[in-house]
Amino acid sequence: MGMVDMNPSSMFLMNLSSGTSENPAGWPMPMIMTHFGNWNTMFMGLGFLSDIQQSGPRGGDKLYSTNWVMASAEHRVGTNVGSNDAFQAELMLSLEPATITDRRYPLLFQTGETAYGAPITDAQHPHNFIMALGFHYVHHVAEDTTLDLYFAPVGDPALGPVPYPHRASAMEFPEAPISHHRQDSTHISDDVVTVGLQYKKLKFEASGFYGSEPGENRWIIQQGPMNSWSGRIWFFPTKYWAAQVSAGRLTHPEALEAGDQTRVSASVEYVRPMPGGSWASTLSWGRVHNTATQRNLNSYLAESELPVTRRNFITGRAELVDKDELFANDLELQQQLDVRYGSTFRIGAYTLGYTRDIDLFRSVETGIGFNFSAYSLPNAIKPYYGDHPVGGNIFIRVQLRRPEH
Amino acid sequence: MKSFVLTIALAGLLAGAAPQTFTGVITDTLCGAKHNMKGHSDADCAKMCAKASAQYALFDGQNVLKLSDQKTPARFAAQTVKVTGVLDSKTNTIKVTSIEPVPGK
């Protein structure tokens, strides 16, 4: 495997996904591992070149690329052979600020953050160039007990499920789920400090962080005071299951929206080894309460990636999401709809997809695929979206992966 | 004639699926031939890796072969064993019939 000088803390670190979140340990994470001297290094990367086409008055078309690469370096702490502590530094970068032009790509019913000073509606923002820059110190307290101290100028606090770019069940989707800003949008936060304690099958975590969502300059680190907090409990019944419940209080997260947010989340992930890989599935719920509007916005997600054979993947995602910002760029219309129908609309998004791997390179898995999304929406907003809005992506996917033995 | 051809084909298939015996050391798919956990035995390392993303496997001196049975190998981590089963060369996995320790190894 190319790793050296491992210890139990190294193993703990190897299972982490974004920040301190974890997919089920039984999921063979796609990565390349090697070492430089006594430093163990891991490299991960995923990129899509996609063309999206959507119907209806608010649908859009675009060629865009979502992508990220991550590198981490881990080293045993101390020279004692029996030392079981470890340190890890990690850096994750994305070229999306350049590969997603015009500060967004079309995604029907998606909302969150801003572009050119206006709220983003029916589109998804790019990720920041520096998606993560963090450091872990892991202390092996006892055989079944591990303490993880995590500091990240840019990182992922203990809130919500594994974020979608890193989730086992979402690796074949080029686009974000429309529940992203109800469940896992804090995955790029600034000035994150997390303390985590794992005891057998349970892990308890607490975080402090700067709660504002990233600004429009995606090339910089946007620091701020540690004004938000969260807590999360994980439960790993077996190596194939990972469940979490979490809650957090975010101080003024949205630049153009008054008030703070309280977020609550629960999710369960399951992976099942298959001859062609791992069948990964997620069920997730997230609720956002805004202190200014006093609204509770719920979201539900079911997502699965099934390797039918080693080279063929079928994907599916179903969501129900409460949206109250769809008309944030037309305040007059928003007020009219508010008076007549209420402020919140429950949207359903249903996506089916397929990816076929084509062996082109030894350590890079290349695939071609497509997906198709249909939506359900209240009659009140059909005049603005059409009766049956649909959309779809065709894409090329590349992913770093260790070659099979 | 048809039945003769079918019989021959069936016999061929059955012959192809006949169990073989593989001798090697129980390891894990992460470490393969060499364990690298300082201060811990190879058995502990294999068990720790198998608790994480790795799976128990057999290292026969040249290849790391995955094992369909992931429970029995835990008893023989880092020990030399004789595995009986059918090898699927596409997935590099032995569909295990039995695993027995090799005495004196």
Interface residues (C-beta under 8 A of the other chain):
Chain A: M1 M3 V4 D5 M6 N7 P8 S10 M11 M14 N15 A25 G26 W27 P28 M29 R76 V81 G82 S83 N84 K239 P273 P275 G276 R310 E404 H405
Chain B: T29 L30 C31 G32 N36 M37 K38 G39 H40 C45 M48 C49 K51 A52 S53 Q55 N63 V64 D88 K90 T91 N92 T93
